Amino acid sequence: QEPVDVLTLQSWTASVFGLNVMIASAVLPDWICEFRDLRYLDISGNDRIEDGEHISIKALPDCLGNLSELLHLNVVGCNLTGQASLPSSLGNLQKLRIFEAFENGRLSDTKGDCPPAWLSNRSQCVPGYVAQEDGTEAVWRCPVHGWNIRFDDLTLPWWRWQAIEKMHIDANFIYGGIPETLPEHWPNLRSLDLHDLKLEGPLPQSLERLENLTQLQVQMNDLDCHQDVHGVDVLARLMKHPKLRNFNIDANPKLCGCLPSVALPHLSIKYGGTSARICDNFAEL
């Protein structure tokens, strides 16, 4: 329910530190940005059919950059579209630790609903990794509704989030590569989920510099084989990361590297659908 007057709004903004917002329009109301002390903001699920009307948020408002105390921003299941969906001011969120933005552009919350025959680029619609892996009914996503931005565009505001610890932007139509400079932008990163995107190129060796990294999920992309001029096996090096506990590279057919002949006690790894192979000299890599 919206605040009815200025006094009501002022009383709310002085005492509210977490906000979960479900709106009835395609634009976030400006009064949300008056909550200057917000630590948690959840606007997920604002892409839906309600009373026959399609309600979706295509862009985040510029004023969100004023929420300087924000720690956690959840925009899962909206309809963010293109680079304009992330205004430059969001780079001011210097305390942000958690950003969740998966499944933007899904067609329906109802599992199994197929893309309509008249939809543009229907053949490029995807059922999602979980549906393909587990055989469950799909929640279809299509590029015509998808978040089509280039991950390695260093002008995007998220590259200025130095405090970020959890970055989950999976199940979108985000494309490009993983930049070598990622650890310089996100030095405190603990969990990075980039699965079910449209990424290509190598896994950069620089990821091993992320001292706190415990989870790395890059399954179902188009990542490829890469060894630097010194012959470093990036895959093997990452598996030896002392804090990494969950590593999923599944469904990257061109991704190669060495795997250990016996399971590593500290690490859960999934590598089916890749060109990785067992190497007897894994310990030496």
Buried (B, 14 or more C-beta within 10 A) or exposed (E): EEBEEEEEBEEBBEEBEEBEBEBEEBEBBEBBBBBEEBBBBBBBBBBBEEEEEEBBBBBBBEBBBBBEBBBBBBBBBBBBBEBEBBBEBBBBBEBBBBBBBBBBBBBBEEEEBEBEEEBEEBEBBBBBBBBBBEEEEBBBBBBBBBBBBBBBBEEBBBBBBEBBBBBBBBBBBBBBBBBEEBBEBBBBBBBBBBBBBBBBBBBBBBBBEBEEBBBBBBBBBBBBBBBEEEEBBBBBBBBBBEEBBBBBBBBBEBBBBBBBEEEBEEBEBBBEBBEBEEBEEBEEB
